Amino acid sequence: MRAALFVTCVNDALYPRTGIAVVRLLERLGVEVDCPAAQSCCGQPQYNTGYRRESEPLLRRTAEAFAGYDHVVTPSGSCAAMIREQYPRIGRKAAEEGRGSTLAALADDLVPRVRELTEFLVDVLGVTDVGAYFPHTVTYHPSCHGLRSLGLGDRPRRLLAAVKGLELVELPGAAECCGFGGTFALKNPDVSAAMGADKIRAARATGAEVLCGADNSCLAHLDGTLRRAGEPLRTLHLAEILAATEEEPLR
């Protein structure tokens, strides 16, 4: 099986280890992985800030970059949700405004092929035990886009529960937003910081060593809160845990 990695801006610029982990993990499971160099931002920051037309060239670029792949895998629920929820709306709106149906057609072609990483593992590859080893206590924060937009459900937790050596502990108030919300954190910093502090208090109460998530944007927000407070709790993307093995442990 061949798949394309949509690594996303945040991972490419700030968390390249997550992209590397996804490739290691998928190749270990027998998937041939490509990372098209033409990919760029999906347009989520522009769209969420109200600049719909400015996001259109990024829809076009993303669709063209991943043309021809049966599967497009991304370690980001928010970017997957942007493509699956908002690209069709952008295309329809452009058509309604009399600017043709090209964007709508590109969206319709791309959307069914895009999968968040845990969806791809569980639903496409049909695995929950990926042969990972991570001897630590972990609590999992489900991001809003993964939980509400994509409906990931218990897929991430099932994958974590199957990791050898890992002790998974429940996060109180797990379904509550961490406060990041992309541009929300910039427009409403006090509210964002307060929500992040609440999430950190809940994570600390579990006694876990690692706060895990499937969106590095949320984890960046939480990690900043932890660092400012001098907390020892570590944040880590789920892909990095799943990529770790006894032979090649996480470093």
C-alpha positions as CSV (number, residue, x, y, z in Angstrom):
1,M,0.0,0.0,0.0
2,R,1.2,3.5,-0.8
3,A,0.2,6.6,1.1
4,A,1.1,10.3,1.1
5,L,2.1,12.1,4.3
6,F,0.5,15.5,4.8
7,V,2.9,16.6,7.5
8,T,1.3,20.1,8.1
9,C,2.9,23.4,8.8
10,V,3.2,23.1,12.5
11,N,5.0,19.7,12.3
12,D,7.2,20.8,9.4
13,A,8.3,24.0,11.2
14,L,8.3,23.0,14.9
15,Y,7.8,19.3,15.3
16,P,9.7,17.5,12.5
17,R,10.1,14.4,14.8
18,T,6.4,13.8,14.5
19,G,6.5,13.6,10.8
20,I,9.6,11.3,11.0
21,A,7.7,9.1,13.5
22,V,4.7,8.7,11.2
23,V,7.0,7.6,8.4
24,R,8.8,5.1,10.7
25,L,5.5,3.8,12.0
26,L,3.8,3.4,8.6
27,E,6.8,1.8,6.9
28,R,7.1,-0.7,9.8
29,L,3.5,-1.6,9.0
30,G,4.3,-2.2,5.4
31,V,3.1,1.1,3.9
32,E,5.1,2.9,1.3
33,V,5.1,6.6,2.3
34,D,5.6,9.6,0.0
35,C,5.9,13.2,1.2
36,P,5.1,15.4,-1.7
37,A,7.3,18.5,-1.7
38,A,4.6,20.6,-3.3
39,Q,2.4,20.5,-0.1
40,S,2.0,23.6,2.0
41,C,-0.4,25.1,4.5
42,C,-4.0,23.8,4.1
43,G,-5.4,27.3,4.7
44,Q,-6.9,26.8,8.1
45,P,-5.4,30.0,9.7
46,Q,-6.7,32.1,6.9
47,Y,-10.1,30.5,6.8
48,N,-10.6,30.5,10.6
49,T,-9.8,34.2,10.7
50,G,-12.4,35.0,8.1
51,Y,-10.3,35.2,4.9
52,R,-12.1,32.6,2.9
53,R,-11.0,33.7,-0.5
54,E,-7.4,33.9,0.6
55,S,-7.6,30.2,1.5
56,E,-8.8,29.2,-2.0
57,P,-5.3,29.0,-3.5
58,L,-4.2,26.8,-0.7
59,L,-7.1,24.4,-1.3
60,R,-6.0,24.2,-4.9
61,R,-2.4,23.7,-4.0
62,T,-3.2,21.0,-1.5
63,A,-5.5,19.1,-3.8
64,E,-2.9,19.2,-6.6
65,A,-0.1,18.1,-4.4
66,F,-2.0,15.0,-3.3
67,A,-3.6,14.1,-6.6
68,G,-3.2,10.5,-7.5
69,Y,-2.8,9.1,-4.0
70,D,-5.4,6.7,-2.7
71,H,-4.6,7.6,0.9
72,V,-3.5,10.9,2.4
73,V,-2.4,10.6,6.1
74,T,-1.9,13.4,8.5
75,P,-0.9,13.5,12.2
76,S,-3.2,16.5,12.8
77,G,-7.0,16.3,13.4
78,S,-7.4,20.0,12.9
79,C,-5.9,20.0,9.4
80,A,-7.8,16.8,8.5
81,A,-11.0,18.6,9.7
82,M,-10.1,21.7,7.7
83,I,-10.0,19.6,4.5
84,R,-12.9,17.4,5.2
85,E,-15.3,20.0,6.6
86,Q,-14.3,23.3,5.1
87,Y,-12.9,22.5,1.7
88,P,-16.4,21.5,0.4
89,R,-17.9,24.7,1.8
90,I,-15.2,26.8,0.2
91,G,-15.8,25.1,-3.2
92,R,-19.6,25.5,-2.9
93,K,-19.3,29.1,-2.0
94,A,-17.0,29.9,-4.9
95,A,-19.5,28.2,-7.3
96,E,-22.4,30.1,-5.7
97,E,-20.5,33.3,-6.4
98,G,-20.3,32.5,-10.1
99,R,-16.5,31.7,-10.0
100,G,-16.8,28.2,-11.4
101,S,-16.9,24.6,-10.0
102,T,-13.2,23.8,-10.1
103,L,-12.6,24.3,-6.4
104,A,-15.6,22.2,-5.6
105,A,-14.5,19.4,-7.8
106,L,-11.0,19.5,-6.3
107,A,-12.5,19.3,-2.8
108,D,-14.8,16.4,-3.7
109,D,-11.8,14.5,-5.1
110,L,-9.5,15.0,-2.1
111,V,-11.9,14.8,0.9
112,P,-12.6,11.0,0.8
113,R,-8.9,10.2,0.6
114,V,-7.8,12.2,3.7
115,R,-7.4,10.3,7.0
116,E,-6.1,11.4,10.4
117,L,-3.4,9.0,11.5
118,T,-5.4,7.0,14.0
119,E,-8.2,6.6,11.5
120,F,-5.8,5.3,9.0
121,L,-4.3,2.8,11.4
122,V,-7.6,1.5,12.8
123,D,-10.0,1.8,9.9
124,V,-7.7,1.4,6.8
125,L,-4.9,-0.9,8.0
126,G,-7.1,-2.6,10.6
127,V,-4.6,-2.5,13.4
128,T,-4.5,-1.4,17.0
129,D,-1.4,-3.1,18.2
130,V,1.4,-1.6,16.1
131,G,4.2,-3.3,17.9
132,A,5.1,-0.2,20.0
133,Y,7.0,-0.1,23.3
134,F,6.8,2.8,25.7
135,P,7.4,2.0,29.4
136,H,5.8,5.1,30.9
137,T,2.5,6.3,32.4
138,V,0.5,8.3,29.8
139,T,-2.7,10.3,29.9
140,Y,-4.4,11.3,26.6
141,H,-5.9,14.7,25.7
142,P,-8.4,14.4,22.7
143,S,-8.3,17.6,20.7
144,C,-11.5,19.3,19.8
145,H,-11.2,18.7,16.0
146,G,-10.4,15.1,16.5
147,L,-13.2,14.5,19.1
148,R,-15.9,16.6,17.6
149,S,-15.2,17.2,13.9
150,L,-13.7,13.9,12.9
151,G,-15.4,11.7,15.5
152,L,-12.2,9.8,16.3
153,G,-13.8,8.3,19.4
154,D,-11.7,5.7,21.2
155,R,-9.3,5.0,18.3
156,P,-6.3,6.9,19.8
157,R,-6.9,5.3,23.2
158,R,-7.2,1.8,21.7
159,L,-3.8,2.3,20.0
160,L,-2.2,3.6,23.2
161,A,-3.7,0.8,25.3
162,A,-2.0,-1.8,23.0
163,V,1.5,-0.3,23.5
164,K,3.7,-2.6,25.4
165,G,4.9,-1.2,28.8
166,L,2.5,1.8,28.6
167,E,0.1,2.5,31.5
168,L,-2.8,4.6,30.2
169,V,-4.6,6.7,32.9
170,E,-7.8,8.6,32.3
171,L,-7.7,12.4,32.0
172,P,-10.4,14.1,34.1
173,G,-12.5,16.4,31.9
174,A,-10.8,15.0,28.8
175,A,-13.5,16.3,26.5
176,E,-12.9,19.9,27.6
177,C,-11.0,22.2,25.2
178,C,-7.4,23.0,26.1
179,G,-7.9,26.6,25.1
180,F,-5.7,26.8,22.0
181,G,-8.2,27.0,19.2
182,G,-5.6,28.4,16.7
183,T,-6.3,32.2,16.3
184,F,-8.6,32.0,19.3
185,A,-5.5,31.9,21.5
186,L,-4.3,35.1,19.9
187,K,-7.6,37.0,20.1
188,N,-8.5,35.8,23.6
189,P,-5.2,35.1,25.4
190,D,-6.5,35.4,28.9
191,V,-9.4,32.9,28.3
192,S,-7.0,30.6,26.4
193,A,-4.4,30.7,29.2
194,A,-7.0,29.9,31.8
195,M,-8.4,26.9,29.8
196,G,-4.8,25.6,29.4
197,A,-4.2,25.9,33.1
198,D,-7.3,23.9,33.8
199,K,-6.2,21.2,31.4
200,I,-2.8,21.0,33.0
201,R,-4.2,20.7,36.5
202,A,-6.3,17.8,35.3
203,A,-3.3,16.2,33.7
204,R,-1.1,16.6,36.8
205,A,-3.8,15.0,38.9
206,T,-3.4,11.7,37.0
207,G,0.2,11.3,38.1
208,A,1.2,10.6,34.5
209,E,4.7,11.2,33.2
210,V,3.5,12.1,29.7
211,L,0.5,14.1,28.4
212,C,-0.2,12.7,24.9
213,G,-2.2,14.2,22.1
214,A,-2.7,13.8,18.4
215,D,-2.4,17.5,17.5
216,N,0.8,19.3,18.1
217,S,-0.9,22.7,18.0
218,C,-2.8,21.8,21.1
219,L,0.3,20.2,22.7
220,A,2.4,23.4,21.9
221,H,-0.1,25.4,23.9
222,L,-0.1,23.0,26.8
223,D,3.7,22.6,26.7
224,G,4.1,26.3,27.0
225,T,1.9,26.4,30.0
226,L,3.9,23.6,31.6
227,R,7.2,25.2,30.9
228,R,6.2,28.5,32.4
229,A,5.0,26.8,35.5
230,G,8.2,24.7,35.7
231,E,6.2,21.4,35.6
232,P,8.0,18.1,34.9
233,L,5.1,16.7,32.9
234,R,6.1,16.0,29.3
235,T,4.0,16.5,26.2
236,L,4.3,14.1,23.3
237,H,2.5,13.4,20.1
238,L,0.9,10.0,19.9
239,A,2.8,9.2,16.7
240,E,6.1,9.3,18.5
241,I,4.9,6.9,21.1
242,L,3.5,4.5,18.4
243,A,6.8,4.7,16.5
244,A,8.9,3.6,19.5
245,T,9.9,0.0,19.8
246,E,12.2,-2.0,22.1
247,E,14.8,-2.1,19.4
248,E,14.4,1.6,18.6
249,P,13.1,3.3,21.7
250,L,12.0,7.0,21.8
251,R,14.9,9.3,22.4
